[in-house]
Amino acid sequence: QVRLVESGGGSVETGGSLRLSCAASGYTRSKYCMGWFRQAPGKEREGVASIDIDGKTTYADSVKGRFTISQDNANYTRYLQMNSLKPEDTAKYYCATVGTRVGCAVVGPRVAPFWGSGYWGPGTQVTVSS
């Protein structure tokens, strides 16, 4: 049974930091590609960052320079370090995994069909107050 579990969400003030974790189990191919996404109330889900098995990363323009995605392949865990948080970062954050590195990227504001073939976690809430 494939399971993704996000953790590390919470409430912080503007300028604060949080580190999200996504632990995958039951799916060894999760090491090939994993992404972070977020969805704010009333808005569409959007891509935040991705990382493939080779360590290649992509980021949404809105988080470049503030967020860093990393991985621990041995433990099938991915991380999202979020610094300099802004109120507009408030959303529920989800991780997703796909069993191939071909197409592993977040491009533009929408979630590419590539990610629809993967597995998703239930999400963790991040709230940034001004």
Helices and strands as residue ranges (DSSP letters): E 3-7, E 10-13, E 18-25, G 28-32, E 33-39, E 46-52, E 57-59, E 67-72, G 73-75, E 77-82, G 87-89, E 91-97, G 113-117, E 119-120, E 124-129
